[in-house]
Structure formats: C-alpha cells, structure tokens
Amino acid sequence: MTIADARGVAVPDRNSLNPVQKEIISLLSDFAQTTRYHNLDALNPSHVGRDPLDHWGQIVTAILEKDVPKSQKEKILSQSSLVAPAIDDITITIIHGLDKTPLSTEEALDLPGLHDQAAKYAVLHVVKMLAPLRELTSELSHLAYAINTPEPVFPQMQEFIQWLWDDRQYVLRKKRWP
C-alpha cells in the first residue's frame, strides 16, 4: 500500500472491498494457509477447519443473490423444472451440493447453470480486486526503466497481468482465462 500511495495509484485496502470480495480473499487465504489439504486433513478425527467447498458454496450463493440477474436465474430454474418431472420416474439422483446436503433431481439440474452464471461474476470480483495491481506494476516498471540502468532493478511482472482489464462486459462475456 505504501508503494501504491507513493506512486499515486489507488489500490483498495481490504476494508474497502465489498462482502463478496472479502469472502473470496478469505477463501483464498484459508486455502493458501490451511485448507488446500482439507480432504486429507478430514481423515484425522481431531481435524477442525472450514470446508473450502462449503465456503465456496456460500460465496456462490451470495453472488447469485447479489449479482446474477433474476431473469438469468429464472431461465435456468424454469428449464430444470420442465426437465426434472419428465425424467424423475426413470432416473435416480444421488448427488450432494457443496455443503454436502443431498440434492433433488431438479436441484442437480439447476446447479451447473447457476454455477456457470456465478463463476462469471466471481471472476469479475477478482478482476476488480486485481486490476489496480496492473496499473501499479506498469507504473513501477516504467519507473525502473527511467533509472537508466542496464537492466531494471527488480523483476518485470506487468506482462503477467496484462489480461486484467476492468471492463465488466468483457469479463462477463469471456469464456476462457489465461
């Protein structure tokens, strides 16, 4: 933050993030520190810790409530509500949600479409958090070249995040990410 402030680049601090962004940061932080081996750790009876899939499910739910347009959700739900009764008597649905609760056939049909919609907005939240770093790394790289040394005094990182464009329409339309 000190470097960003000194260069006049606005990098938001954690307190200025919205609740979904804070939860995404919390999930990633937990994953980096403890939960990446959750499945192995869960084999130990004394294991205590937040299930990362359950945490992600809560984030997805929050994104669906706050970000995904109602019309998109209704379209997905109406499609599965038409298909589920037609196949319910000839299928068995044995599937659980991210929170480990059993799902009905209709809920199982809803889930992929709802998760696809939520994922777009999750990426948008991440891009919004990281986009200021793109500007900061670019600023610092230009500054390093201005020192007139044979090579910059620190690694040049801006090319790693050139794809971070804070453009809502672009992010929501994009299908694949680096």
N, C-alpha and C positions, 0 to 999 in steps of 0.2 A: 504494500500500500504506500510506503514511503517513497519508493521509486516512482510509482504512478503519480502521486501527488506532486513530486518534484518536477515531473515532466508535463504536468497539466493534463494527464489522461485520466478520465473518470472511470475508475474500476470500483464497482459496487462492493461494499463490505457485506458480511453475512447478515447483518441486521436489516439491510435494505432489500433483501430478497423476499419474494412472496412465499407463502407457506409451502407450496408445491416444490419450489426451488430449494427451500431449506430441507425438505424431506429427501429430495434427490441427493443433495450434498451429504445428508446424514446417512443415507443408504450406501453411498459410495465410500464414505469414510469408514463406516462399520465394516464394509466388505474388505477394504484395504487393511484394516487393523485386526479383525477377528472372524468375520463370518464367511470368508471365502472357503473355509473347510467345514462349513456348517454340517454337511451330511456326515462327514467323518466324526466330527465332534459330537453329534447327536447320538452316536453309538455309546458314548460314555454316559452312564446313568446320572452322574453329577453335573452334566452339561447344563448350563443356563446361558441363554442368549437369545436374541431376537432372530427368528427365522427370516432370512433375506427374501424368500419368495412371498411370505406373508406381508412383509414390509413393502415389497414392490406392488403387491396386490392392493394395498391401501393407497399407494401413490396413484396407481391406475384408476382406482375408484374416485379419488379426488380430482384427477384430470377429467374423467368422464363427467363428473358433476359440474366442474367449473369451466372447462374449455371446449369440449366437443359439443357442437351444435345439437340441439334437441332433435332436429329433423334427421340428422345422420343416425343418431341412436334409435329413433323410431323406425327408420328404414330397416336397420339391422334386426331389431326386435320383431318387426312385422314379418320379415322373411322367415325367421326361425319359428315364429308362431304359426305360420302356414305349413311348414315342412314337418315340424315335430309331431303333430297329431297324425299325419299321414304315415309316418314311419314308426311311431311308438309301439304299435302292436306287433311289429315284425323285427324289432331291434331290442337290444339290451344295452343300456348306457351305464357303464361303470367308469366313472371319471370323477376326479376331485378338483376343486378350484385351488387357487394359490394358497388359500387359507386352510386347505385340507378338508373342507366340507364337501360332501357328495353333491353332485350336480344332476339335475334332471336332464332329459334329452334336449329340451328347449334351451336350457341354460348352456349346455355344452355346444349347441349350435350358435348361440349368441356370442360366446366368448371370443372366437377368433376375430370376428368383425369388430367387436368392441375394443379388443386389444390392439388391432391394427390402427384404429382411429386414435386411441390413447397414445400409442407409440409416436405418432407424428407430433403430437403436442408435447410429449416428453422430450423429444429431440429439440423442439422449439425452445423449451425451457432451458435445456443445456446450452444451446447456441446463444441464447440471451445472456447466460452467465459467462460464457467464454469469449464472446465477441470483443469485449473491451481488451482482452489479452492480445488479440490480433493487432489492435491499434498500438498497444504498448510495446509489443515485440518489434513492430515495424519502426516505431519511433526510436527505440534503443539501437536497433541495427543501423539506422541512418546516422545516429549519433556516433556509433563505433566507427563507421567509415569516415566520418568527418575528423577523426583524431589524426588521420594521416599516418597510420602505422601500416607496415607491410600486410598484416592481416588483422582482422578485428580481435579485440582482447577477450572476447567471450564467444561461445558458440552461437551461430546464427540459427534461430529457431523459427523465424516467421514463416518459412516455406511449409512448415508442418501444419500450420493452421490457416493457410490461405483460403481454405474452403469455408471458413466461418463467416458467412455473410448474414448479418442480422436483417434478413428480409423474410417477413412472415410468409408471404405467398410462395416464395422459392422453397423455403424449408418445408412447408406443408405439402407441396407438390412432389418434392424429391423422393425417389424410391430407394436409391442406394447411396450409402455414405462411405467415405474413404475408410 
